[in-house]
């Protein structure tokens, strides 16, 4: 008889796996659109739209677009101060 698969344990009260992942991502230098989206709790399309309108600068790495963690932080600080 094969063992029954078990579900992953639910996070303990007060733990937020999304927040923990965002903290891990912020320790890197550059982020993909999906990673930047996870940090800001928005969609990857929103990240790309913010870049397209000039609100969130990005860089090219080969053929791919990446976002510097420092630019993502500056974007958030601009939101906090009312400048975007």
C-alpha positions, 0 to 999 in steps of 0.5 A: 500500500502506498502512503497517502500524500500529505498537504504542506503544513499551513503557515503558523499564525503571523507568518506570511510566506509571500513577505518572506519571499519578498525579503529573500528577493530584495537581497539580490541586485536585479529582479525579473518582472515576476520577482519585482511583482512579488515584492510589490504585490502587483502583477508582472504586467503592472511592472511592465506598464510602470516601466513603459510609462517611465515610473520604474526604470529597468535595465537590459541584461542580454535580451531580457529586462530586469529591475534593480532592487534599488530602483524598486525601493526608490519607487516605493519610497516615491509612493510613500512621499507622494511622488511617482 
